[in-house]
């Protein structure tokens, strides 16, 4: 199973944003997103895409369902920890 990259530049609706992995477990991921100087965080559950043999990064529709975004680092950590308990 191909893991998500530690760093990447977004494409599509996230084009040009810089993503940096802050933490990962077998249940969840936490990324820092730099949107032209505006920093926010994305925490989400690990989702395996068996069709393509990789982990899926959430699309916009996933946020609020199995992914959360916030500008508050401490809140992002809380989301990440919550996903790890589920």
N, C-alpha and C positions, 0 to 999 in steps of 0.2 A: 504494500500500500504506500503510495507516494505521499509524503508529508507536505504540509504547507511550507513555503519558503520563509526563511528568517527575515528577509527584506525583499520588498518588491514595489514597483510603481504600478498604480492602478490603471485599469483599462475600462472602456465602456463608460458607464455612469460615474465611475470613480477615477476617470482618466487624469493622470498627472499627480494624484495624491501619493504620498510616500508612506508605506506601511512597514512597521518594524515590530517583530515578535518580541513581546516582553516575557511571556510565560506560556507554557503548554503542559498539559497532562494527557492521560489517556481518555479524559472526559471533556476537556475544555481548552480554549485558547484565549489569550489576551494580547491584543495588538494596539500599538500607538499609531495614530493616523495623523500625518502632517498635511493639512490642506492649505498650502501656500502660507504657512506661518500660524494658522489656527490649529491648535492641537486638540484632539479628542481621542477617546479610547473605545475599542470594540471588544466585548467579551461574548463568546458564543460556544455552544456545545459542539463537540466533535461529531461530524457527520461523514460517514464513509460512503463514497460514491463507487459502488461495486462495478458499475458499468464501465467506468474509466479507470478504476484501480487507484483512486486518489481520495484525499480528504477535500471536502468542498468548503470554500469560503462562502459565507452567507451573502445572498443577494438582498436587495432592498426589502423584498417581501418577507424575509425571515426575521427582520428586526421587530421585536415585540413578541415574537413567537419562540424561537430558539436562539436568538441573538439580541444583545442590548448595546446601546451606544450612549456615551456620556462625555462631558468635558471634565468631569470630576474624577481624578485618579482614584481616590479612596472608594468612590461608588463603583468604579470599574472593577476594583479588587473584590468588592463585596459581590458583584454579579459573577465574577470568575469563581469565587469560592462557593457561591450558591450552585452554579452549574456542576461543580465538582462533587457536591453532596447529592445531587439528583441521580 
